[in-house]
Every structure is written in structure tokens, then in C-alpha cells.
Amino acid sequence: MDIERILAVMEEEARKRNAPVYALKKRTTDPFRVLVSAILSTRTRDEQTAVVAERLFERVREFEDLKRIDEHELAGLIRGVGFYKNKAKILKKLAEELDGKDIPDTFEELIKLPGVGRKVANIVLSEVFGADTIAVDTHVHRIANRLGIVKTRTPEETERGLIKVIPEGMRRKINKAFVGYGQTVCKPQKPLCEECRISDICEYYPGKL
């Protein structure tokens, strides 16, 4: 399977169709913003995360700001993302944990932080530290299985499977390309299979049945 071609097509189509993930990820590599945005993005659409993150960063620019802000006010600022009240609590705990410290640069240390799971940790490693990791969310999990790159049941299994087959140097490109394509073409419901330029290698494509 030509992974390089797949990534090129996905990114081209996603950008052409104004995929929300590229609006969100015209972003800085500032560790604070990347980590907080990644936490906000869980269980939330990228377009909504972008709006909320922009509003939040006008008021909060570093962990010291997060530490000082009232939790109720913080919840109001991030209202609009999924589980915003719980995320306000998580961000307050994160501020206590990291105030005055550097954000960890290893997976093992990142996942010890409040609100940080595998996906968030891998996003931070990739976006901040340039690590060759694969951040797997529902889009990556779905599309990798539809294409037949992996045959897995969970995002964690998908991450492990993709690491085995995606060449080094391409892994950190997977998340944005797959997410953008999932938002615009290979949607969860009613995917635009007839418009898909990689349907020739897709096991899900109805025309192959």
C-alpha cells in the first residue's frame, strides 16, 4: 500500500474542502497551547475546539494563569467543548502539577498528567517535540480499518498496528491527514465514497462488493 500517496491525497482533499482540523492546527508549537488544546479537543469537534481555545487563550496564556483563575470562570471560558466542567477541573489540576515546570517530553511522563491519555500524549510529542508518533482518534481508527491498513477493534490496537506498517518519517503526518479526510470525505456516516480518490484501495468502498 502506497502510504505516501494516501497521505498526499488526504491532505490535498482535506485542505481543499476546508477541513476543521487545519483551522485548529494552523497553530503554534507552544507547549502550553498544544497541550491545553489537545485536552479540550477530546470528545469535541475540531471546529468547536478552535473557537473555545481562541477564547481561552485570550485570557489564559500560561500555567500560572490557569492556576490563578477561578474554576467557575474557567468553565465558562471553555463552555462549548464536551464535558467542559470536568475539563475545567482537569486544567486546574494540570496547572498545579506543571506550574513552574517544563512539560514532559516522554510518553511515560505525559500520561501521568491529569487529562492526558495516549492520543493527547502523542499529539504533544509530535507537535511540540517533533517525535515520530501516531496520535489515534476515532477518525484515524475508522479510516485505517476501512482502508484495510489494520484490522483492529480499539484506537490503542490501531496505534500499535499502524506503528508496524507506517514507515518512519511518515507517522507524525497520519493524524492531521486522516482526521481532515475523515471530517470531509471519509465521514463516519454517509462517507463520500464516489468522490474518494483512494477508493481503488479501500476495502469499505461499496463498488468493490
C-alpha positions as CSV (number, residue, x, y, z in Angstrom):
1,M,0.0,0.0,0.0
2,D,1.4,3.4,-1.0
3,I,1.2,5.3,2.2
4,E,2.9,8.4,0.8
5,R,0.2,8.6,-1.9
6,I,-2.6,8.1,0.6
7,L,-1.3,10.9,2.8
8,A,-0.8,13.3,-0.1
9,V,-4.3,12.7,-1.4
10,M,-5.9,13.0,2.0
11,E,-4.1,16.2,2.9
12,E,-4.8,17.8,-0.5
13,E,-8.5,17.0,-0.4
14,A,-8.9,18.0,3.3
15,R,-7.3,21.4,2.7
16,K,-9.3,21.9,-0.5
17,R,-12.5,21.2,1.4
18,N,-11.5,23.4,4.4
19,A,-11.3,20.6,7.0
20,P,-11.7,22.0,10.5
21,V,-8.6,20.2,11.7
22,Y,-6.4,22.5,9.6
23,A,-8.1,25.6,11.0
24,L,-7.3,24.4,14.5
25,K,-3.8,23.3,13.7
26,K,-2.5,26.4,12.0
27,R,-1.1,26.6,15.4
28,T,2.0,27.3,17.3
29,T,4.2,24.6,18.7
30,D,4.0,26.4,22.0
31,P,3.8,23.5,24.5
32,F,1.2,25.1,26.8
33,R,-1.2,25.8,23.9
34,V,-0.7,22.4,22.3
35,L,-1.3,20.5,25.5
36,V,-4.3,22.5,26.6
37,S,-5.9,22.5,23.1
38,A,-5.4,18.7,22.9
39,I,-7.2,18.2,26.2
40,L,-10.0,20.5,25.1
41,S,-10.3,18.6,21.8
42,T,-11.2,15.2,23.4
43,R,-14.9,14.3,22.7
44,T,-15.3,17.6,20.8
45,R,-15.4,18.6,17.2
46,D,-12.3,20.4,15.9
47,E,-14.2,23.5,14.8
48,Q,-15.7,23.9,18.2
49,T,-12.3,23.3,19.9
50,A,-10.8,26.1,17.8
51,V,-13.4,28.6,18.8
52,V,-13.1,27.7,22.5
53,A,-9.3,27.6,22.5
54,E,-9.0,31.0,20.9
55,R,-11.4,32.4,23.6
56,L,-9.5,30.7,26.4
57,F,-6.0,31.9,25.2
58,E,-7.1,35.5,25.2
59,R,-7.5,35.2,29.0
60,V,-5.0,32.4,29.9
61,R,-1.5,32.3,28.5
62,E,0.5,30.0,30.8
63,F,0.0,27.6,33.7
64,E,0.3,30.4,36.2
65,D,-2.8,32.0,34.7
66,L,-4.6,28.7,34.9
67,K,-3.6,28.3,38.5
68,R,-5.0,31.8,39.4
69,I,-8.2,31.7,37.5
70,D,-11.4,30.7,39.3
71,E,-12.6,27.3,38.3
72,H,-16.2,28.6,37.6
73,E,-14.8,31.3,35.4
74,L,-12.6,28.8,33.6
75,A,-15.6,26.5,33.0
76,G,-17.4,29.5,31.5
77,L,-14.5,30.2,29.1
78,I,-14.3,26.6,27.8
79,R,-18.1,26.1,27.7
80,G,-18.8,24.6,24.3
81,V,-16.3,21.7,24.5
82,G,-17.5,18.3,25.6
83,F,-17.6,17.8,29.4
84,Y,-16.4,21.4,29.9
85,K,-17.0,21.4,33.7
86,N,-14.9,18.3,34.2
87,K,-12.2,19.7,31.8
88,A,-12.1,22.9,33.9
89,K,-11.3,20.7,37.0
90,I,-8.7,18.8,35.0
91,L,-7.0,22.0,33.7
92,K,-6.8,23.3,37.3
93,K,-5.1,20.1,38.4
94,L,-2.8,20.3,35.5
95,A,-1.8,23.8,36.4
96,E,-1.0,22.7,40.0
97,E,1.1,19.9,38.6
98,L,3.0,21.8,36.0
99,D,3.3,25.4,37.3
100,G,6.9,26.3,37.1
101,K,7.9,23.1,35.4
102,D,8.5,22.0,31.8
103,I,6.0,19.9,30.0
104,P,7.5,16.3,29.9
105,D,8.9,15.1,26.6
106,T,8.4,11.4,27.1
107,F,5.2,9.4,26.7
108,E,5.6,7.7,30.0
109,E,5.7,11.0,31.9
110,L,3.0,12.7,29.8
111,I,0.3,10.1,30.5
112,K,0.8,10.6,34.2
113,L,-0.6,14.2,33.9
114,P,-4.3,15.0,34.6
115,G,-6.4,14.6,31.4
116,V,-3.6,13.1,29.3
117,G,-4.2,9.8,27.6
118,R,-2.5,8.2,24.7
119,K,-3.9,10.4,22.0
120,V,-3.1,13.7,23.8
121,A,0.4,12.5,24.8
122,N,1.2,11.6,21.2
123,I,-0.1,14.9,19.9
124,V,2.1,16.8,22.3
125,L,5.1,14.6,21.4
126,S,4.5,15.1,17.7
127,E,3.6,18.8,17.6
128,V,5.9,20.1,20.3
129,F,8.9,17.8,20.3
130,G,8.8,16.5,16.7
131,A,8.5,12.9,17.7
132,D,7.6,10.3,15.0
133,T,4.4,9.2,16.8
134,I,0.9,8.4,15.7
135,A,-2.0,10.1,17.6
136,V,-5.0,7.9,17.0
137,D,-8.6,9.2,17.4
138,T,-11.9,8.0,16.1
139,H,-11.1,9.3,12.5
140,V,-7.7,7.6,12.3
141,H,-9.2,4.4,13.8
142,R,-12.1,4.3,11.4
143,I,-10.2,5.1,8.2
144,A,-7.3,2.8,8.9
145,N,-9.8,0.0,9.2
146,R,-11.8,1.0,6.2
147,L,-8.7,1.0,4.0
148,G,-7.6,-2.3,5.5
149,I,-4.3,-1.0,6.7
150,V,-5.2,-2.6,10.1
151,K,-7.9,-4.9,11.4
152,T,-8.5,-3.6,14.9
153,R,-11.2,-3.0,17.5
154,T,-9.8,-0.2,19.5
155,P,-7.8,3.0,18.9
156,E,-5.0,1.6,21.0
157,E,-4.8,-1.5,18.9
158,T,-4.9,0.7,15.8
159,E,-1.9,2.7,17.1
160,R,0.1,-0.4,17.6
161,G,-0.9,-1.8,14.2
162,L,0.0,1.4,12.4
163,I,3.4,1.7,14.1
164,K,4.2,-1.7,12.5
165,V,3.3,-0.7,8.9
166,I,3.8,3.1,8.6
167,P,7.4,3.9,7.6
168,E,9.4,6.1,10.0
169,G,9.2,9.7,9.0
170,M,5.6,9.5,8.0
171,R,4.0,8.6,11.3
172,R,3.5,12.1,12.7
173,K,1.7,13.1,9.4
174,I,-1.0,10.4,10.0
175,N,-3.2,12.3,12.5
176,K,-3.9,15.5,10.6
177,A,-4.3,13.9,7.2
178,F,-6.6,11.1,8.4
179,V,-8.6,13.5,10.6
180,G,-9.0,16.1,7.8
181,Y,-10.1,13.4,5.4
182,G,-12.5,11.9,8.0
183,Q,-14.1,15.3,8.5
184,T,-14.7,16.0,4.8
185,V,-14.7,12.8,2.7
186,C,-14.5,9.5,4.7
187,K,-17.1,10.6,7.2
188,P,-18.5,8.3,10.0
189,Q,-22.0,8.4,8.4
190,K,-22.6,8.7,4.7
191,P,-19.0,8.8,3.5
192,L,-18.5,10.4,0.1
193,C,-17.2,7.2,-1.4
194,E,-17.9,8.3,-5.0
195,E,-15.8,11.3,-4.6
196,C,-12.9,9.5,-2.9
197,R,-9.7,9.4,-4.8
198,I,-8.3,6.4,-2.9
199,S,-11.4,4.2,-3.3
200,D,-9.4,1.9,-5.5
201,I,-7.5,0.6,-2.5
202,C,-10.4,0.8,0.0
203,E,-11.9,-2.4,1.4
204,Y,-15.0,-0.4,2.6
205,Y,-15.8,1.0,-0.9
206,P,-19.3,-0.3,-2.0
207,G,-18.1,-0.5,-5.6
208,K,-15.8,-3.4,-4.6
209,L,-18.6,-5.6,-3.4
